[in-house]
Amino acid sequence: MGELILGDDGLPAQEVGVWAKEKHRLLRRYVDICRATRKKYIGKSKGGASYIDLF
């Protein structure tokens, strides 16, 4: 676990590295792929959900 810093809201936060933007891009892509696949089974009107284990 990285060193904690004071966040913009005054609460402790972890500082992230430059990899965070790439990780966010990959996560968005994963959710988009799951959403497109899920529409085949639950229909476009139901929205659905994606399970993402952040840890």
GUBA-553772 format. One line per 4 residues: number of its first residue (from 0); their letters; for each residue x, y, z of C-alpha. Coordinates in steps of 0.5 Angstrom, whole numbers. Layout:
<rs>
NUM	A	X/Y/Z  ...
</rs>
This chain:
<rs>
0	MGEL	0/0/0  3/7/-2  4/13/3  -2/17/5
4	ILGD	-3/24/3  -8/29/4  -14/29/-1  -17/35/-4
8	DGLP	-23/34/1  -19/34/7  -19/26/8  -13/21/7
12	AQEV	-12/19/0  -7/14/-4  -3/18/-9  -3/14/-15
16	GVWA	2/13/-21  2/15/-28  -1/8/-30  -8/10/-27
20	KEKH	-10/13/-33  -9/7/-37  -12/2/-32  -18/7/-32
24	RLLR	-18/6/-40  -18/-1/-40  -23/-2/-34  -28/3/-39
28	RYVD	-27/-2/-45  -28/-8/-40  -35/-5/-38  -37/-3/-45
32	ICRA	-35/-11/-47  -39/-14/-42  -45/-9/-43  -45/-11/-50
36	TRKK	-45/-18/-49  -50/-17/-43  -55/-14/-48  -56/-21/-52
40	YIGK	-59/-24/-46  -63/-18/-42  -65/-14/-47  -63/-6/-48
44	SKGG	-68/-3/-44  -66/-7/-37  -59/-4/-37  -56/-9/-33
48	ASYI	-50/-9/-28  -42/-11/-29  -38/-14/-23  -32/-11/-22
52	DLF	-27/-14/-16  -23/-7/-15  -18/-11/-10
</rs>
